[in-house]
């Protein structure tokens, strides 16, 4: 009887094709993992930005509406009044107009950046708004302001919270 030649194995072409397919699969998986890892901190950054905006907005809206409510003096232009050097000195809502804090800062230790929140920038605008009613009702001019707090971070962009503050 003759011997039967039954060799089994891979040819060089099959081996090269297998290596190319496996290489493409591994590259695709690594790219997806890289993208996922790079973006995994974004929800935390967005949540921190929202918490910072909420804290600033609450701080502002808890103050008296204007200078006349705070000290009996008449209110001037929007922004800090003479002698108010920073947030610790602000005594009414209008004083915060134009505030820009690079790094989220504490109120209890004026000017101190909160550790870990140095990358955030907080901007506040206070604008007069007489349109508050859902049916287009107007409030008397000067009796309402819109307070907007925008928190920016280089990795996620801006988060803005706004609230109306009325004199009454």
Biotite code that builds the C-alpha atoms (Angstrom):
import biotite.structure as struc

atoms = struc.array([
    struc.Atom([0.000, 0.000, 0.000], chain_id="A", res_id=1, res_name="UNK", atom_name="CA", element="C"),
    struc.Atom([1.110, 3.441, -0.760], chain_id="A", res_id=2, res_name="UNK", atom_name="CA", element="C"),
    struc.Atom([1.434, 6.117, 1.797], chain_id="A", res_id=3, res_name="UNK", atom_name="CA", element="C"),
    struc.Atom([-0.976, 8.887, 1.708], chain_id="A", res_id=4, res_name="UNK", atom_name="CA", element="C"),
    struc.Atom([0.410, 12.407, 1.966], chain_id="A", res_id=5, res_name="UNK", atom_name="CA", element="C"),
    struc.Atom([-1.931, 14.427, 4.149], chain_id="A", res_id=6, res_name="UNK", atom_name="CA", element="C"),
    struc.Atom([-0.185, 17.463, 5.393], chain_id="A", res_id=7, res_name="UNK", atom_name="CA", element="C"),
    struc.Atom([-2.193, 20.081, 7.151], chain_id="A", res_id=8, res_name="UNK", atom_name="CA", element="C"),
    struc.Atom([-1.165, 23.583, 8.127], chain_id="A", res_id=9, res_name="UNK", atom_name="CA", element="C"),
    struc.Atom([-1.258, 27.201, 7.078], chain_id="A", res_id=10, res_name="UNK", atom_name="CA", element="C"),
    struc.Atom([0.188, 28.650, 3.986], chain_id="A", res_id=11, res_name="UNK", atom_name="CA", element="C"),
    struc.Atom([2.201, 31.839, 4.189], chain_id="A", res_id=12, res_name="UNK", atom_name="CA", element="C"),
    struc.Atom([-0.647, 33.808, 2.553], chain_id="A", res_id=13, res_name="UNK", atom_name="CA", element="C"),
    struc.Atom([-3.189, 32.559, 5.083], chain_id="A", res_id=14, res_name="UNK", atom_name="CA", element="C"),
    struc.Atom([-0.854, 33.456, 7.931], chain_id="A", res_id=15, res_name="UNK", atom_name="CA", element="C"),
    struc.Atom([-0.290, 37.016, 6.645], chain_id="A", res_id=16, res_name="UNK", atom_name="CA", element="C"),
    struc.Atom([-4.049, 37.567, 6.149], chain_id="A", res_id=17, res_name="UNK", atom_name="CA", element="C"),
    struc.Atom([-4.742, 36.321, 9.685], chain_id="A", res_id=18, res_name="UNK", atom_name="CA", element="C"),
    struc.Atom([-2.143, 38.692, 11.144], chain_id="A", res_id=19, res_name="UNK", atom_name="CA", element="C"),
    struc.Atom([-3.625, 41.670, 9.233], chain_id="A", res_id=20, res_name="UNK", atom_name="CA", element="C"),
    struc.Atom([-7.202, 40.888, 10.376], chain_id="A", res_id=21, res_name="UNK", atom_name="CA", element="C"),
    struc.Atom([-6.134, 40.450, 14.012], chain_id="A", res_id=22, res_name="UNK", atom_name="CA", element="C"),
    struc.Atom([-4.092, 43.670, 13.824], chain_id="A", res_id=23, res_name="UNK", atom_name="CA", element="C"),
    struc.Atom([-7.092, 45.639, 12.525], chain_id="A", res_id=24, res_name="UNK", atom_name="CA", element="C"),
    struc.Atom([-9.349, 44.220, 15.245], chain_id="A", res_id=25, res_name="UNK", atom_name="CA", element="C"),
    struc.Atom([-6.865, 45.060, 18.005], chain_id="A", res_id=26, res_name="UNK", atom_name="CA", element="C"),
    struc.Atom([-6.337, 48.585, 16.609], chain_id="A", res_id=27, res_name="UNK", atom_name="CA", element="C"),
    struc.Atom([-10.097, 49.216, 16.531], chain_id="A", res_id=28, res_name="UNK", atom_name="CA", element="C"),
    struc.Atom([-10.563, 47.994, 20.101], chain_id="A", res_id=29, res_name="UNK", atom_name="CA", element="C"),
    struc.Atom([-7.667, 50.137, 21.345], chain_id="A", res_id=30, res_name="UNK", atom_name="CA", element="C"),
    struc.Atom([-9.038, 53.247, 19.601], chain_id="A", res_id=31, res_name="UNK", atom_name="CA", element="C"),
    struc.Atom([-12.464, 52.739, 21.216], chain_id="A", res_id=32, res_name="UNK", atom_name="CA", element="C"),
    struc.Atom([-10.848, 52.209, 24.626], chain_id="A", res_id=33, res_name="UNK", atom_name="CA", element="C"),
    struc.Atom([-8.746, 55.352, 24.182], chain_id="A", res_id=34, res_name="UNK", atom_name="CA", element="C"),
    struc.Atom([-11.795, 57.444, 23.289], chain_id="A", res_id=35, res_name="UNK", atom_name="CA", element="C"),
    struc.Atom([-13.808, 56.009, 26.180], chain_id="A", res_id=36, res_name="UNK", atom_name="CA", element="C"),
    struc.Atom([-11.015, 56.568, 28.683], chain_id="A", res_id=37, res_name="UNK", atom_name="CA", element="C"),
    struc.Atom([-10.397, 60.116, 27.511], chain_id="A", res_id=38, res_name="UNK", atom_name="CA", element="C"),
    struc.Atom([-14.090, 61.042, 27.809], chain_id="A", res_id=39, res_name="UNK", atom_name="CA", element="C"),
    struc.Atom([-14.822, 59.157, 31.041], chain_id="A", res_id=40, res_name="UNK", atom_name="CA", element="C"),
    struc.Atom([-14.150, 62.202, 33.257], chain_id="A", res_id=41, res_name="UNK", atom_name="CA", element="C"),
    struc.Atom([-16.576, 64.460, 31.353], chain_id="A", res_id=42, res_name="UNK", atom_name="CA", element="C"),
    struc.Atom([-19.691, 63.578, 33.405], chain_id="A", res_id=43, res_name="UNK", atom_name="CA", element="C"),
    struc.Atom([-17.803, 64.363, 36.618], chain_id="A", res_id=44, res_name="UNK", atom_name="CA", element="C"),
    struc.Atom([-16.558, 67.681, 35.212], chain_id="A", res_id=45, res_name="UNK", atom_name="CA", element="C"),
    struc.Atom([-20.065, 68.607, 34.043], chain_id="A", res_id=46, res_name="UNK", atom_name="CA", element="C"),
    struc.Atom([-21.509, 67.687, 37.441], chain_id="A", res_id=47, res_name="UNK", atom_name="CA", element="C"),
    struc.Atom([-18.879, 69.789, 39.219], chain_id="A", res_id=48, res_name="UNK", atom_name="CA", element="C"),
    struc.Atom([-19.590, 72.739, 36.903], chain_id="A", res_id=49, res_name="UNK", atom_name="CA", element="C"),
    struc.Atom([-23.301, 72.434, 37.637], chain_id="A", res_id=50, res_name="UNK", atom_name="CA", element="C"),
    struc.Atom([-22.653, 72.281, 41.393], chain_id="A", res_id=51, res_name="UNK", atom_name="CA", element="C"),
    struc.Atom([-20.403, 75.370, 41.205], chain_id="A", res_id=52, res_name="UNK", atom_name="CA", element="C"),
    struc.Atom([-23.033, 77.305, 39.228], chain_id="A", res_id=53, res_name="UNK", atom_name="CA", element="C"),
    struc.Atom([-25.725, 76.263, 41.702], chain_id="A", res_id=54, res_name="UNK", atom_name="CA", element="C"),
    struc.Atom([-23.627, 77.353, 44.691], chain_id="A", res_id=55, res_name="UNK", atom_name="CA", element="C"),
    struc.Atom([-22.874, 80.779, 43.193], chain_id="A", res_id=56, res_name="UNK", atom_name="CA", element="C"),
    struc.Atom([-26.512, 81.271, 42.119], chain_id="A", res_id=57, res_name="UNK", atom_name="CA", element="C"),
    struc.Atom([-27.787, 80.387, 45.585], chain_id="A", res_id=58, res_name="UNK", atom_name="CA", element="C"),
    struc.Atom([-25.248, 82.722, 47.207], chain_id="A", res_id=59, res_name="UNK", atom_name="CA", element="C"),
    struc.Atom([-26.387, 85.588, 44.974], chain_id="A", res_id=60, res_name="UNK", atom_name="CA", element="C"),
    struc.Atom([-30.147, 85.109, 45.154], chain_id="A", res_id=61, res_name="UNK", atom_name="CA", element="C"),
    struc.Atom([-30.142, 84.849, 48.953], chain_id="A", res_id=62, res_name="UNK", atom_name="CA", element="C"),
    struc.Atom([-28.892, 88.452, 49.220], chain_id="A", res_id=63, res_name="UNK", atom_name="CA", element="C"),
    struc.Atom([-31.207, 91.484, 49.286], chain_id="A", res_id=64, res_name="UNK", atom_name="CA", element="C"),
    struc.Atom([-32.479, 92.674, 45.911], chain_id="A", res_id=65, res_name="UNK", atom_name="CA", element="C"),
    struc.Atom([-30.653, 96.008, 45.868], chain_id="A", res_id=66, res_name="UNK", atom_name="CA", element="C"),
    struc.Atom([-28.815, 98.574, 47.956], chain_id="A", res_id=67, res_name="UNK", atom_name="CA", element="C"),
    struc.Atom([-32.006, 100.226, 49.219], chain_id="A", res_id=68, res_name="UNK", atom_name="CA", element="C"),
    struc.Atom([-33.099, 96.898, 50.742], chain_id="A", res_id=69, res_name="UNK", atom_name="CA", element="C"),
    struc.Atom([-29.627, 96.261, 52.186], chain_id="A", res_id=70, res_name="UNK", atom_name="CA", element="C"),
    struc.Atom([-28.719, 99.629, 53.683], chain_id="A", res_id=71, res_name="UNK", atom_name="CA", element="C"),
    struc.Atom([-31.370, 102.180, 52.803], chain_id="A", res_id=72, res_name="UNK", atom_name="CA", element="C"),
    struc.Atom([-29.121, 103.892, 50.214], chain_id="A", res_id=73, res_name="UNK", atom_name="CA", element="C"),
    struc.Atom([-30.196, 104.238, 46.612], chain_id="A", res_id=74, res_name="UNK", atom_name="CA", element="C"),
    struc.Atom([-28.907, 101.719, 44.068], chain_id="A", res_id=75, res_name="UNK", atom_name="CA", element="C"),
    struc.Atom([-26.504, 102.909, 41.433], chain_id="A", res_id=76, res_name="UNK", atom_name="CA", element="C"),
    struc.Atom([-25.323, 101.052, 38.349], chain_id="A", res_id=77, res_name="UNK", atom_name="CA", element="C"),
    struc.Atom([-24.993, 97.292, 38.174], chain_id="A", res_id=78, res_name="UNK", atom_name="CA", element="C"),
    struc.Atom([-21.779, 95.935, 39.638], chain_id="A", res_id=79, res_name="UNK", atom_name="CA", element="C"),
    struc.Atom([-19.969, 96.399, 42.927], chain_id="A", res_id=80, res_name="UNK", atom_name="CA", element="C"),
    struc.Atom([-20.470, 99.645, 44.775], chain_id="A", res_id=81, res_name="UNK", atom_name="CA", element="C"),
    struc.Atom([-17.604, 101.865, 45.948], chain_id="A", res_id=82, res_name="UNK", atom_name="CA", element="C"),
    struc.Atom([-15.665, 100.186, 48.712], chain_id="A", res_id=83, res_name="UNK", atom_name="CA", element="C"),
    struc.Atom([-16.745, 96.654, 47.782], chain_id="A", res_id=84, res_name="UNK", atom_name="CA", element="C"),
    struc.Atom([-13.479, 94.939, 46.926], chain_id="A", res_id=85, res_name="UNK", atom_name="CA", element="C"),
    struc.Atom([-14.769, 91.404, 46.390], chain_id="A", res_id=86, res_name="UNK", atom_name="CA", element="C"),
    struc.Atom([-17.480, 88.860, 46.984], chain_id="A", res_id=87, res_name="UNK", atom_name="CA", element="C"),
    struc.Atom([-17.089, 89.007, 50.756], chain_id="A", res_id=88, res_name="UNK", atom_name="CA", element="C"),
    struc.Atom([-18.110, 92.700, 50.590], chain_id="A", res_id=89, res_name="UNK", atom_name="CA", element="C"),
    struc.Atom([-21.083, 92.291, 48.234], chain_id="A", res_id=90, res_name="UNK", atom_name="CA", element="C"),
    struc.Atom([-24.327, 93.080, 50.034], chain_id="A", res_id=91, res_name="UNK", atom_name="CA", element="C"),
    struc.Atom([-26.935, 92.841, 47.267], chain_id="A", res_id=92, res_name="UNK", atom_name="CA", element="C"),
    struc.Atom([-27.697, 90.964, 44.041], chain_id="A", res_id=93, res_name="UNK", atom_name="CA", element="C"),
    struc.Atom([-26.620, 93.771, 41.704], chain_id="A", res_id=94, res_name="UNK", atom_name="CA", element="C"),
    struc.Atom([-23.070, 93.796, 43.086], chain_id="A", res_id=95, res_name="UNK", atom_name="CA", element="C"),
    struc.Atom([-22.321, 90.481, 41.364], chain_id="A", res_id=96, res_name="UNK", atom_name="CA", element="C"),
    struc.Atom([-22.799, 91.826, 37.840], chain_id="A", res_id=97, res_name="UNK", atom_name="CA", element="C"),
    struc.Atom([-19.567, 91.363, 35.909], chain_id="A", res_id=98, res_name="UNK", atom_name="CA", element="C"),
    struc.Atom([-17.950, 89.021, 38.448], chain_id="A", res_id=99, res_name="UNK", atom_name="CA", element="C"),
    struc.Atom([-15.375, 86.693, 36.879], chain_id="A", res_id=100, res_name="UNK", atom_name="CA", element="C"),
    struc.Atom([-13.603, 84.153, 39.071], chain_id="A", res_id=101, res_name="UNK", atom_name="CA", element="C"),
    struc.Atom([-10.836, 82.131, 37.434], chain_id="A", res_id=102, res_name="UNK", atom_name="CA", element="C"),
    struc.Atom([-11.006, 78.995, 39.529], chain_id="A", res_id=103, res_name="UNK", atom_name="CA", element="C"),
    struc.Atom([-14.031, 78.365, 41.719], chain_id="A", res_id=104, res_name="UNK", atom_name="CA", element="C"),
    struc.Atom([-13.436, 80.388, 44.862], chain_id="A", res_id=105, res_name="UNK", atom_name="CA", element="C"),
    struc.Atom([-14.692, 80.211, 48.411], chain_id="A", res_id=106, res_name="UNK", atom_name="CA", element="C"),
    struc.Atom([-16.659, 82.967, 50.057], chain_id="A", res_id=107, res_name="UNK", atom_name="CA", element="C"),
    struc.Atom([-15.505, 82.116, 53.559], chain_id="A", res_id=108, res_name="UNK", atom_name="CA", element="C"),
    struc.Atom([-11.824, 82.627, 52.669], chain_id="A", res_id=109, res_name="UNK", atom_name="CA", element="C"),
    struc.Atom([-12.034, 85.508, 50.179], chain_id="A", res_id=110, res_name="UNK", atom_name="CA", element="C"),
    struc.Atom([-10.036, 84.909, 47.044], chain_id="A", res_id=111, res_name="UNK", atom_name="CA", element="C"),
    struc.Atom([-9.018, 81.333, 47.890], chain_id="A", res_id=112, res_name="UNK", atom_name="CA", element="C"),
    struc.Atom([-9.417, 78.894, 45.011], chain_id="A", res_id=113, res_name="UNK", atom_name="CA", element="C"),
    struc.Atom([-11.075, 75.635, 46.015], chain_id="A", res_id=114, res_name="UNK", atom_name="CA", element="C"),
    struc.Atom([-8.462, 72.863, 45.590], chain_id="A", res_id=115, res_name="UNK", atom_name="CA", element="C"),
    struc.Atom([-9.163, 70.748, 42.511], chain_id="A", res_id=116, res_name="UNK", atom_name="CA", element="C"),
    struc.Atom([-11.459, 73.357, 40.935], chain_id="A", res_id=117, res_name="UNK", atom_name="CA", element="C"),
    struc.Atom([-8.762, 75.622, 39.472], chain_id="A", res_id=118, res_name="UNK", atom_name="CA", element="C"),
    struc.Atom([-9.744, 74.833, 35.854], chain_id="A", res_id=119, res_name="UNK", atom_name="CA", element="C"),
    struc.Atom([-13.224, 76.334, 36.135], chain_id="A", res_id=120, res_name="UNK", atom_name="CA", element="C"),
    struc.Atom([-14.079, 79.932, 35.290], chain_id="A", res_id=121, res_name="UNK", atom_name="CA", element="C"),
    struc.Atom([-17.207, 81.479, 36.801], chain_id="A", res_id=122, res_name="UNK", atom_name="CA", element="C"),
    struc.Atom([-18.887, 84.494, 35.145], chain_id="A", res_id=123, res_name="UNK", atom_name="CA", element="C"),
    struc.Atom([-21.952, 86.290, 36.507], chain_id="A", res_id=124, res_name="UNK", atom_name="CA", element="C"),
    struc.Atom([-24.316, 88.683, 34.750], chain_id="A", res_id=125, res_name="UNK", atom_name="CA", element="C"),
    struc.Atom([-27.248, 90.491, 36.316], chain_id="A", res_id=126, res_name="UNK", atom_name="CA", element="C"),
    struc.Atom([-29.693, 92.091, 33.900], chain_id="A", res_id=127, res_name="UNK", atom_name="CA", element="C"),
    struc.Atom([-32.961, 93.924, 34.405], chain_id="A", res_id=128, res_name="UNK", atom_name="CA", element="C"),
    struc.Atom([-36.028, 92.087, 33.152], chain_id="A", res_id=129, res_name="UNK", atom_name="CA", element="C"),
    struc.Atom([-39.641, 93.210, 33.431], chain_id="A", res_id=130, res_name="UNK", atom_name="CA", element="C"),
    struc.Atom([-41.103, 90.133, 31.682], chain_id="A", res_id=131, res_name="UNK", atom_name="CA", element="C"),
    struc.Atom([-41.785, 87.470, 34.265], chain_id="A", res_id=132, res_name="UNK", atom_name="CA", element="C"),
    struc.Atom([-45.385, 86.361, 33.870], chain_id="A", res_id=133, res_name="UNK", atom_name="CA", element="C"),
    struc.Atom([-46.097, 83.267, 31.751], chain_id="A", res_id=134, res_name="UNK", atom_name="CA", element="C"),
    struc.Atom([-48.950, 85.147, 30.065], chain_id="A", res_id=135, res_name="UNK", atom_name="CA", element="C"),
    struc.Atom([-46.790, 88.114, 29.147], chain_id="A", res_id=136, res_name="UNK", atom_name="CA", element="C"),
    struc.Atom([-47.605, 90.115, 32.273], chain_id="A", res_id=137, res_name="UNK", atom_name="CA", element="C"),
    struc.Atom([-45.040, 92.746, 33.060], chain_id="A", res_id=138, res_name="UNK", atom_name="CA", element="C"),
    struc.Atom([-43.668, 93.703, 36.426], chain_id="A", res_id=139, res_name="UNK", atom_name="CA", element="C"),
    struc.Atom([-42.783, 97.342, 37.089], chain_id="A", res_id=140, res_name="UNK", atom_name="CA", element="C"),
    struc.Atom([-39.430, 98.335, 35.639], chain_id="A", res_id=141, res_name="UNK", atom_name="CA", element="C"),
    struc.Atom([-36.586, 97.777, 38.062], chain_id="A", res_id=142, res_name="UNK", atom_name="CA", element="C"),
    struc.Atom([-38.459, 95.231, 40.184], chain_id="A", res_id=143, res_name="UNK", atom_name="CA", element="C"),
    struc.Atom([-36.872, 92.107, 38.670], chain_id="A", res_id=144, res_name="UNK", atom_name="CA", element="C"),
    struc.Atom([-33.445, 90.980, 37.532], chain_id="A", res_id=145, res_name="UNK", atom_name="CA", element="C"),
    struc.Atom([-32.220, 87.885, 35.762], chain_id="A", res_id=146, res_name="UNK", atom_name="CA", element="C"),
    struc.Atom([-29.104, 86.434, 37.395], chain_id="A", res_id=147, res_name="UNK", atom_name="CA", element="C"),
    struc.Atom([-27.059, 84.148, 35.116], chain_id="A", res_id=148, res_name="UNK", atom_name="CA", element="C"),
    struc.Atom([-24.058, 82.163, 36.318], chain_id="A", res_id=149, res_name="UNK", atom_name="CA", element="C"),
    struc.Atom([-21.892, 80.598, 33.599], chain_id="A", res_id=150, res_name="UNK", atom_name="CA", element="C"),
    struc.Atom([-19.229, 78.072, 34.556], chain_id="A", res_id=151, res_name="UNK", atom_name="CA", element="C"),
    struc.Atom([-16.658, 77.176, 31.894], chain_id="A", res_id=152, res_name="UNK", atom_name="CA", element="C"),
    struc.Atom([-14.171, 74.322, 31.730], chain_id="A", res_id=153, res_name="UNK", atom_name="CA", element="C"),
    struc.Atom([-11.771, 73.658, 28.841], chain_id="A", res_id=154, res_name="UNK", atom_name="CA", element="C"),
    struc.Atom([-12.855, 70.003, 28.520], chain_id="A", res_id=155, res_name="UNK", atom_name="CA", element="C"),
    struc.Atom([-16.660, 70.358, 28.505], chain_id="A", res_id=156, res_name="UNK", atom_name="CA", element="C"),
    struc.Atom([-17.525, 73.931, 27.565], chain_id="A", res_id=157, res_name="UNK", atom_name="CA", element="C"),
    struc.Atom([-20.081, 76.012, 29.455], chain_id="A", res_id=158, res_name="UNK", atom_name="CA", element="C"),
    struc.Atom([-22.815, 75.295, 31.965], chain_id="A", res_id=159, res_name="UNK", atom_name="CA", element="C"),
    struc.Atom([-25.221, 78.161, 32.651], chain_id="A", res_id=160, res_name="UNK", atom_name="CA", element="C"),
    struc.Atom([-27.823, 78.464, 35.395], chain_id="A", res_id=161, res_name="UNK", atom_name="CA", element="C"),
    struc.Atom([-30.193, 81.425, 35.581], chain_id="A", res_id=162, res_name="UNK", atom_name="CA", element="C"),
    struc.Atom([-32.783, 82.596, 38.071], chain_id="A", res_id=163, res_name="UNK", atom_name="CA", element="C"),
    struc.Atom([-35.034, 85.594, 38.456], chain_id="A", res_id=164, res_name="UNK", atom_name="CA", element="C"),
    struc.Atom([-34.761, 87.693, 41.609], chain_id="A", res_id=165, res_name="UNK", atom_name="CA", element="C"),
    struc.Atom([-37.547, 90.127, 42.374], chain_id="A", res_id=166, res_name="UNK", atom_name="CA", element="C"),
    struc.Atom([-37.764, 93.052, 44.744], chain_id="A", res_id=167, res_name="UNK", atom_name="CA", element="C"),
    struc.Atom([-40.844, 91.590, 46.437], chain_id="A", res_id=168, res_name="UNK", atom_name="CA", element="C"),
])
